[in-house]
Amino acid sequence: MGGIGPRSGAAAFEALGRSLTPVRTPAGAGWILARDEAAFRAAPGPPAPARLLPSGDAYFLLHGADRDLLVPDAARRGALWTPRVWPGGLLVGGEIAGTWRRAGAVMTVQPWRRLSRAERDAVAAEAESLPLSVTGGRITVRWDD
């Protein structure tokens, strides 16, 4: 069993005291560090063309309504949050656009929509840039769409 218990969680939350500020989100009420408020209010920069998020990445380590926000299509949620080992998440232009898995030097990408040539090239470049020690050197991207 991982994580912290309710008593420890409440103590940690209380220890943060005035460094927290309440917020409302589409998923309900929450808290952020007060020093981070300006960053939340700032206009976002341009998203990366493509990112391959690993299985269990904090970006999609969500539950309940938070999953609905990240992946509005219920059928797609089941592909990302499976009952077994989760695949990696394919992020294209700042949106979850599919999943990926790697076996040896082959990375299989399952996009949820038709990707443009530029988007596919960005995904392939991201795959090739991963710091993976693979016999033979290069990652081969296989498209399963």
C-alpha positions as CSV (number, residue, x, y, z in Angstrom):
1,M,0.0,0.0,0.0
2,G,1.5,3.4,-1.0
3,G,0.8,7.0,-0.2
4,I,0.2,8.6,3.1
5,G,-2.7,8.1,5.5
6,P,-5.5,10.6,6.3
7,R,-3.9,11.8,9.5
8,S,-0.5,12.5,7.9
9,G,-2.2,14.1,4.9
10,A,-4.2,16.4,7.1
11,A,-1.1,17.3,9.1
12,A,0.9,18.1,5.9
13,F,-2.0,20.2,4.5
14,E,-2.3,22.1,7.8
15,A,1.5,22.7,7.9
16,L,1.2,24.5,4.6
17,G,-1.1,27.0,6.3
18,R,-1.3,30.4,4.6
19,S,0.9,29.3,1.7
20,L,-2.2,27.8,0.1
21,T,-5.0,29.6,-1.7
22,P,-8.4,28.1,-2.6
23,V,-9.3,27.7,-6.3
24,R,-12.3,26.5,-8.4
25,T,-11.6,24.2,-11.2
26,P,-13.9,22.5,-13.8
27,A,-13.5,19.4,-11.6
28,G,-14.4,21.2,-8.3
29,A,-12.8,23.1,-5.5
30,G,-9.1,22.7,-4.8
31,W,-5.9,24.4,-3.5
32,I,-2.7,25.7,-5.0
33,L,0.4,27.2,-3.6
34,A,-0.2,30.9,-3.4
35,R,3.3,31.6,-4.9
36,D,2.1,29.6,-8.0
37,E,-1.0,31.7,-8.6
38,A,0.7,34.1,-11.1
39,A,1.9,31.1,-13.2
40,F,-1.6,29.7,-13.3
41,R,-3.0,33.0,-14.5
42,A,-0.3,33.6,-17.1
43,A,-1.0,32.9,-20.7
44,P,0.3,29.5,-21.6
45,G,3.2,29.2,-24.0
46,P,3.0,27.1,-27.2
47,P,2.6,23.4,-26.6
48,A,5.3,21.0,-27.7
49,P,4.6,19.4,-31.0
50,A,4.7,16.0,-29.5
51,R,5.5,14.3,-26.2
52,L,5.6,10.6,-25.3
53,L,4.5,10.5,-21.7
54,P,5.5,7.3,-19.8
55,S,3.1,4.9,-18.3
56,G,1.8,6.4,-15.0
57,D,3.2,9.9,-15.8
58,A,1.9,12.4,-13.3
59,Y,0.2,14.3,-16.1
60,F,-2.4,11.6,-16.4
61,L,-2.2,10.0,-13.0
62,L,-5.8,11.1,-12.3
63,H,-9.1,9.8,-11.0
64,G,-12.8,10.4,-11.6
65,A,-13.9,13.8,-13.1
66,D,-10.3,14.8,-13.6
67,R,-10.0,12.0,-16.2
68,D,-13.1,13.3,-17.9
69,L,-11.4,16.7,-18.3
70,L,-8.2,15.3,-19.8
71,V,-9.9,12.7,-22.1
72,P,-13.6,13.7,-22.8
73,D,-14.3,10.6,-24.9
74,A,-15.2,7.7,-22.5
75,A,-14.1,5.0,-24.9
76,R,-10.6,6.7,-25.2
77,R,-10.3,6.9,-21.4
78,G,-10.6,3.1,-21.3
79,A,-7.6,2.8,-23.7
80,L,-5.4,5.0,-21.6
81,W,-6.5,3.9,-18.1
82,T,-6.6,0.1,-18.6
83,P,-7.2,-2.4,-15.8
84,R,-3.6,-3.8,-16.4
85,V,-0.3,-2.0,-17.1
86,W,-1.1,1.4,-18.6
87,P,0.3,2.4,-21.9
88,G,2.2,5.6,-22.3
89,G,0.2,8.7,-23.3
90,L,0.7,10.4,-26.7
91,L,0.5,14.2,-26.3
92,V,0.2,16.1,-29.6
93,G,-0.1,19.9,-29.6
94,G,-0.9,19.8,-25.8
95,E,-3.8,17.2,-26.1
96,I,-3.8,13.5,-25.4
97,A,-4.1,12.1,-28.9
98,G,-3.4,8.4,-28.4
99,T,-1.2,5.8,-26.6
100,W,2.1,4.1,-27.1
101,R,4.0,1.0,-25.9
102,R,7.6,0.0,-26.5
103,A,9.0,-3.5,-26.9
104,G,12.8,-3.5,-27.4
105,A,13.6,-1.1,-30.3
106,V,10.0,-0.9,-31.6
107,M,7.6,1.7,-30.3
108,T,4.0,1.1,-31.3
109,V,1.9,4.3,-31.4
110,Q,-1.9,4.1,-31.5
111,P,-3.2,7.6,-32.4
112,W,-6.9,8.4,-31.7
113,R,-7.2,10.6,-34.7
114,R,-5.6,11.1,-38.1
115,L,-2.2,12.8,-37.5
116,S,-0.7,15.1,-40.1
117,R,2.6,14.3,-41.6
118,A,4.2,17.1,-39.5
119,E,2.6,15.6,-36.3
120,R,3.8,12.1,-37.2
121,D,7.3,13.5,-37.8
122,A,7.2,15.2,-34.4
123,V,6.2,12.0,-32.7
124,A,9.0,10.1,-34.5
125,A,11.5,12.8,-33.5
126,E,10.4,12.6,-29.9
127,A,10.7,8.8,-30.0
128,E,14.3,9.0,-31.4
129,S,15.2,11.5,-28.7
130,L,14.3,9.3,-25.8
131,P,17.2,8.3,-23.6
132,L,16.6,4.5,-24.0
133,S,19.4,2.1,-24.2
134,V,18.3,-0.2,-27.0
135,T,20.5,-2.7,-28.8
136,G,21.1,-1.5,-32.3
137,G,20.7,2.1,-31.4
138,R,17.5,3.5,-33.0
139,I,13.9,3.3,-32.1
140,T,11.5,2.2,-34.9
141,V,8.1,3.8,-34.7
142,R,5.3,1.5,-35.8
143,W,1.9,3.2,-36.4
144,D,-1.2,1.1,-35.3
145,D,-4.0,3.2,-36.8
